[in-house]
Amino acid sequence: MDKDIKKFLEFIKVDKKLSKNTLESYQRDILQYKEYIIENNINYVNVKNEDIINYLEYLHKINKKSSTISRHLASIRLFYQYLAKSKIVKEDPTKGIQSPKIEKKAPSVLSSQEVSLLLDQPKGEDLKSIRDKAMLEIAYATGMRVTEIISLNISDIDLTNSSVTCKTENKQRIIPLGKMSLHALQEYMETARLNMIKDDNEQALFVNVNGKRLTRQGFWKIIKYYKEQAHISKEITPHVLRHSFATHLLQNGADLKSIQSMLGHSDISSTQVYMQFQDDSLKNIYKKAHPRA
């Protein structure tokens, strides 16, 4: 089974052009499934429909969320579709099994006042404060994912045209920068970053105290620290800043298509979740402006 798992992961990496994080997610799911069938003396090539259902019920019993169980099923389904295509199994045992219904929760969003309070926290003139100010401003100004932010290189920033180029796999999008984020970024690049890097060939935009590219964990810790400094009770993650970015744009009159483009959503339905945060002022604008409102 280990050999087939390895071949499967290599196949989806090339065929599906998946990101590193998504690939790691598939690997974790399949390895957990492997442990289960070994413990229950089930041969993976002879797995039946009811075995998969029993596994999903087991995940439910150990308090896995519906979204997690649904992801596990998707991983296993893709694995067996590969095995069936490779003639290792006769048919896909996940065929006909429905994913559990997932309740769509409203994304957590900060108010404009809470965002201002958070972004005003890095006040010092030391290198870390200048860097942190630029990072927080960029996160809120662009709505980029944490992985996208820490993956930015110096060459992705265009100070002249006030924009940043976000690259993910084979796609890229250009996102405009506002005055405040541009000012914070320029100050960081011209002062703090130059003193933080140890190697002039370092391409990473945001670096840690060792002059190396900042990690996801490092970014999360920074946000958690300033959340506590600001005494904000809401849970704040990089993704909360992304949600807040989209919501505040929508509330101030931006159209969904533009927000979809800036967020990098391939499907407009992913962007439509923010419609529930429309405030009364936006509804009033609609009523006044739309001929059939």
N, C-alpha and C positions, 0 to 999 in steps of 0.2 A: 504493500500500500504506500509506503514511503516513497518508492520510486515513481509511482503514478501521481502522487501529490506533487512531487517536485516537477514532473513533466507538465502537469496541469497548471501550476503557477508560472512556469516558463511560457506556456502557451498563452495564457490570458495577459501576461505582461506584454507580449508582442502583438497579439491579435486585438486585444481590447484597448491597448495603449493606456493602461491604468496608471494613476499616480502611485507614488511609493506608499502613501498612507492607505489607500484603498487596497493595494496589493497585500499589505501587512494585515489588514482587516480580514481579507479572504483567508489568508494563511492561519490566523488565530482561530477563525470559525471552523475550518476544516480539521485542524489539529485537535480541537476540543471534541468535535464529532468523532474523530478517530479514537480518542480515549474512551468515549462512551461505548462504541461498538466492540472495542477490545474487551472492556470490562464485562460486557453482556454476551461475550462469545459469539459475536455476529461477524460473518465473513462479508467484507464490504462489497464484493462482487455478487453476493446473493441476497443483498438487502431487499426487503419487501416494502410495499407501501405502508403497511402498519408499523414497521420498524421506524420509519421516518416520523410517523405520527406520534409514536411512543417517545421518540427523542424530543419532539417539540413539547410534548406534555411534561417531560422531565425538566426541560428548561423553564417551563411555567412554574413547576413545583419548587425550583430553586430561586424563585422570585425574579426571573429575568423579565424585563419590560417587553411589551408587545412589539415595540420597534426593534428591539434586539433579537427577539425570536424570528421576526420577519426577515431580518438581515441574515441570520443563520440559515434560514430556509433558502434564501436566494443564493447563498454561497454553496450550499450542498446541491441545489438544483443545477447550478452552473458546473459543478464538479462532475455530476452524473451525466449531464449532457455531453461533456467532454469525453467521459468514459464510453458512452454509447456511440459517439462519433468515431472513437478509436477502436470500436468493436471489443472492448474489454468487458462491457456488460451488454445484455441483450436489449434492455430498455431502461428508461429513466424511472426509478422508483418514486420520484417526487411528483410524477405526473398526476394532475387532478387535485393535489393538495393545495388548499387555499391558505394564504398568509393571514395571520390574525389581524383583526381590524385595529387600526391605529388611530387613536384620538389625536387630532391636530391641535396641539396646544398653541396658544398665542405666544409669539416670541416675547421675551423679556425686553422691555424698552426703558431707557432713561428719559427723564424730562429734559428740556433744554437747560433748565437751571442746574440739574444734576450733572449734565455733561460739562457745563462751564465750571462747576465746582471741582470736578475731577481733573479737568485739563489745566486748571489754575494751580494745582498742587505742586508740581515741580517748579519751585521759585528760585532755587539757588543758582549761583554762577559757577558751581563746580561742573566738571565734565559730565558726570552721570545725570545731573539734573537737566542740563542742556540737551543731552541725548534723549532722556525720558520725555521731556516736553515735546520734542520733535516727533517721537514715536507715537505718543498719544494723539497729537494733532493730526498726524498722517492717518492713523487708524480711524478717527472720526471723520476726517475730511474726505476719505476715499471709500470707506466701507469695505476695505480689503480684508481677506481672511488672514489669520495670524501667520499661516505658512507662506502666504504671498508676501506679507510684509517683511518677514525675516529673510526671504529669498531675494529681496531687492538688491540690485547692485548699483554702484555709483552711476553707471551708464544708463540706468533706467530713469534717472531724474533729469528733467529738462526745465531748468530754472528760468530760461529765457521765455519759454512758452507756457510756464506755470502748469506743468503736467507731469504725470508719472506713468510709465509703461509697465503694466502688470502682465507677466508672462506665466502661463500655466500649460505645461505639456506643449502641444502644437498650436495653442491659441495665445493671443495677446490682446489686451485692451488698453486704451489710453484714457486716463482719468484726470480731469482738471483739478488743480489745487487752488484753494482760496488764499487770501492774503495772509491770514494768521498761520496756516500750516506752512505756507511758502516761506514766511519770515523765520519760523522756528526751524525749519529744515535747513535754510541757508545758514543760519547761525551755527547749527550743529555741524554742517559740512565744512564750514570755513574755520571753525575753532576747535570744538570738542573732538570731532572724529580724527582730525589730523594729529592730535595729541594722544589718542587712544590706540591707534594702530601701531603695530610693531614692525610691520612689513609694508613697504610702499606699494607692493604689488597686490595687496589685499583689495578685492573688488566689492566685498560686502558693504552695503550701506550702513546697516546698524551692527555695531560690534560691542562685545563685552569688555570688561576691564583688562582682559588679556589680549585685546586687539583682534579677536577671532569673531566670526559671524555669531550673532546672538541666537540662542536656541528658543524653541517654543516654550519650554519650561521657564526660561529666563524672562520671556515676555509676560507670561502669566503671573509670575511672582511680582513683577513691576506693577502690573495693574492692581493686583491684590493689595500691595503696599499702599498705593495712592488712594485706593477705595477706603482703606482704614484711616488714612490721614484725613480724608474728606468727611469721615463719619457718615458715609452713605450706607443705609441698611440693606438696600437691594444687592443681590448677587451680581457682580460685574465680571464679565469675561471679555476677551477680544471680540467674541461673536455678538455680545450684547451691544458693543459699540457699532458693529456692522448693522444690527437691527435698528439701532437708534438713528444711524445715518440715513437709512432708507425711509424710515417712518417720518423723520423731520423733513426730508425732501418732499415727500408726498403731501405732508400737511401744509407745506409752503407753496404748493402748486405745481411741482414737477410732475411730468407724465410718467406713467408706468413703463413705457418702452425705453425711456432714457435711463430710468432707475435700473431696469433689467440689464441694460448695456453696461452700466457702471459696476453693477454687482457681478456681472459675468454669468448670469443665469441663462442656461440654454433654453429653458422653458418659461414662458411668461406666467404660468400658473404658480411657479415658485415665488414670483414677485408679488402676485396678487394677495398673498397672505397679509401684506401690510395695509390693504384697503380697510381692514377693520379698525385701524387707528386714525382714520380720517376724522378731523374735528369739525365742529359746527361751522367754522369760518369757511372751510373748504366746500362744505355742502352748500353754503350760501352763495359762494362764488359760482358754483355749478348751476344753481337755480337761476341766478341772474344772467349767466352767460349762455346757457343752452337753450336753443329755440323751442325745444319741446319739453322743457323741464316744468 
